[in-house]
Amino acid sequence: MQPTVRTSSRRWRIALALALPLCAARPASGGELECAVEAALDPRIEALRKFDPDDPRIEITSDTGELGRAGDARLSGNVQIRMGQRLLSADAAEIDAEQRTVQLEGDVEFLDPTLRVTGQGGNFSPESGQFRGAEFQLLEESGRGSASNVRLRDRSILELEGVRYTACPPGSEDWHLAASSIAIDQESRVGTGRDVRLDFKGVPILYTPWISFPVGDARKSGFLFPSVGSGGQTGTQVTVPYYWNIAPQRDATLTTRYFSKRGLRLDPEFRYLTPRSNGQIEAEYVVNDLVTDEARTFVDGRHVTHLEPLTRLLVDAAYASDDEYFEDYGVGFEGTSVTFLDQLAEARSDTDHWSLIGRVQSFQVLDQALPDDEEPYSRLPQLVASGQWRDFVRGAGATVHAEAVNFGRDVGVEGVRVDVEPGLDWRRDANGGYVAAATSFRTTAYSLTDSPTGDDSPVRNLPTFSLDGGLLLERDAGSRGQRLQTLEPRALYLYVPYRDQDELPVFDTAVPDLNLVQLFRTNRYVGADRVGDANQLSLGVTSRLLDARGGRQFLSATLGQAFYFEDPRVRLPDEPASDRSASDVVAEVEMSAFKNWNARVGYQWDPDAGQSEKSEAYVQYRPASDQVINAGYRFRRDLLEQFDVSAAWPINERWRGFGRWVYSLSEEKTLDQFVGIEYGSCCWALRVVTRRFVSSRTGDSDTSIGLQLELKGLSSVGVDYEAFLSDAIRGYSAIPPDSRP
C-alpha cells in the first residue's frame, strides 16, 4: 500500500498500516504517589491513554521529509511517531518499510503511560528497540535511572546495561542500585539485576552477584532483605526471608533466623485462598536450642471452608513443643500470659430457623503452675442445636437450645452432659416503649465417671420466667437542634426457683465479670453446670447524645443495678455465700469523636463493702491518623492495677516519635515500655525502636533493640515495625492525614 502524503504549514503527516509492536502499555493504576517523579504528571500521558493500545496504525509528523516509492522515508525536524499508546520523538529518523525498522538520530525520547526513555540515538523493530546513553523513568512506580544502553523487547521487558537505578525523585539520590545489567518486566513488575551494589548516602551497604526485587507492590518470588536485631533471651538475631509466589491464590515464606544464644530457627508460612476455602499455616522450628540442647517447635494453623453460603468448616489449632517456648522466643509481655493453646475443629450449618454446630476441642496447657484439677476440659465432641421462630402468633415466638458434650480430662470427674431448654416469648412495641415476657424449662442430665459424690447420673430440672420492659424517650438538643438526646430506662424482673446443685460437676461454668449486659441476663453464670436462682429486679438507664441527621453517637452514659428479693443460694465450689440485698452498681460513660477526643469510663461499685471492685478509664486525643495520644487505667480488686500510656506524633515533616509505657501499680514495676523515632523522606525512612518487657511468668525482663531502613520503591532492611505499632498504640496509623480517603 502506498502512503498518503499531506502538507500543511511545512509539516507533513504519514498514515501507515505498518505494525511495530514496540512496547506494550499498561493502564495507569490511578492516583499519584506523594513523591512521584515530575514526569508522571506529563500531560502527554493523558493524551496517549485516550488511544487504543492495540491500534496497528502508525501516525508520523515532522517538519520535513522525503518519501520513497517502497515506503521508505527520511524525516527530520521534530519527528514524532505514534502507534497506539506509544510515542517516539527524535531530531531525525529513517524508516525502512521492508525491514519494518526505524532508525532514530539526535535527541531521542520514548514515552508510554508506564515508561519514559531519553537517549542519544536508537533504533526500533517489531522485535525490539534500543537507545544509547539513555535515562529512563518508570512512571507508575517512580523508579528512574540511567544506563549506557537500554533495550526494549518482548513488548514489556526493559533491559539495561551499565545501570544506576533509584526510586528517589529528581534532585535526590539518597540510595541507588549500581549494576552491570538490570532487566525489568513491566507486566509482572519484577526487576532482576547482576553484579549489583546498593549504595545508601554514598556508602555501599549490600553487594550481590544477583538480585531480584519488586518494582512497585507486585508479589514476586525471591529473597527479601535480611534484618538484624537483638534480645536478652535470644542474643543477636539475623533473619533472612525467602518469599515464594506460588500462584495468585497461594504463597509461602520461609524465614531463616539465627540467634546467637539459641541457634538456628526455620519459620515457614503458607497461605492459600480458593473460591470456597482460605487458610494460613505458620510454624517455627528450632533445629537445636543451644540452651536446652533439644529441638523446639511451634505450629499455628487456621482453615475455613464454606460448603454453601450457610455451611462452614473451621479448623483453628496451635501446638508448642514445651511450656517455656513463648517465654524464650516471644516478644512482649503478652507471651507470659499464654496459659494454654486452643485446638479446635468445628462444622456449622445455619437455616432459616436452626443453627447446628458440631465441635471437637482440646487445650494444650502451658502454665505448669495451674493445678491439674483446674485445667480446662476437652470437648470430644460437642453437638449444639439452636432453633428460633419469631412472631408466629401476634408477637409470640419460640426458642429451643439443645447441647450434648463429652468432657474429658486426665484428672477428676469426666462424662457426658445433655442440656435442653425450650422456651416461649412474647413482645409488644408501642408508643416508644416495649414489654416482653419469656419463660423456659431447662433439663440438664449427666452420665459421669469418677464422680466424687457417687451419683453418676444426676439430673436438674427448673423453669425460668422473666418480664422485661423499656422506654425510648427523645428530645432535641444543641443550640440549633442539631443534636438528639435520648433517655432509655429499662427494667427486668427475673424469677428462677432454687435447686440444690452442689453435687453437679463443674465442667465449663464460671462467674463472668459484671457489666451492663450481664446485669440483664437470665443466668448469672456462663456454662450449663450452674443456673443461678433468682427473685430479683434489674434496673438500668441509658442516655445518648446523637447527631440529629446521621444518628452518629457522640456521648452515652449508663447506670444499672440489680435488687434481690431473696438471697441467691446457688454457688460454685469456691464461690463465697452472699446475703446481699443488691448487686454491685455498674456505670459506663463513652464519648466518641468529639473534637478529636474519644473516652470511655467503666466503674463497678460494691455498696455493701463501700469500695470499688472494678474500674477502667481510657482517653484518646487523635486529631489525625498519624497523631494520637492514649492514656488508660485498669483496676481489678485483688488482681491488678495498671497504667497504660502510648503516643505517636510527628515532630516535623521528616521526624516522628512513638512510644508506650505499661506500669503495674500493684506490682510496682514496668510491664512493657518502648520508645522509637523515625526519619522519613520521599525515598527512604529509618526507624529505631528499643523495648523492655516482662518476658516470663516469674517476672524476668528482657530488652530488645530493632532497626529498620526502608528504601521506598525497593524494599526494607530490618524489622518491620508498622504492624507492631498499629497493635501497640491504639488508633495509630502510618497513613499521613493528607492521604486519607
Secondary structure, 3 states (H helix, E strand, C coil): CCCEEEEECCEEEEEECCCCCCCCCCCCCCCCCCCCCHHHHCHHHHHHHCCCCCCCCEEEEECEEEECCCCCEEEEEEEEEEECCEEEEEEEEEEECCCCEEEEEEEEEEEECCEEEEEEEEEECCCEEEEEEEEEEECCCCEEEEEEEEEEECCCEEEEEEEEEECCCCCCCCEEEEEEEEEEECCCCEEEEEEEEEEECCEEEEEEEEEEEECCCCCCCEECCCEEEEECCCEEEEEEEEEEEEECCEEEEEEEEEECCCEEEEEEEEEEECCCEEEEEEEEEECCCCCCCCCEEEEEEEEEEEEECCEEEEEEEEEECCCCHHHHHCCCHHHHHCCEEEEEEEEEEECCCEEEEEEEEEEEECCCCCCHHHCCCEEEEEEEEEEEEEEEECCEEEEEEEEEEEEECCCCCEEEEEEEEEEEEEEEEECCEEEEEEEEEEEEEEEEECCCCCCCCCEEEEEEEEEEEEECEEEEECCCCCEEEEEEEEEEEEEECCCCCCCCCCCCCECCCCCHHHHCCCCCCECCCCCCCEEEEEEEEEEEEEECCCCCEEEEEEEEEEEECCCCCCCCCCCCCCCCCECCEEEEEEEEEECCEEEEEEEEEECCCCEEEEEEEEEEEEEECCEEEEEEEEEECCCEEEEEEEEEEECCCCEEEEEEEEEECCCCEEEEEEEEEEEECCCEEEEEEEEEEECCCCCCEEEEEEEEEEECCCEEEECCCHHHHHHHCCCCCCCCHHHCC
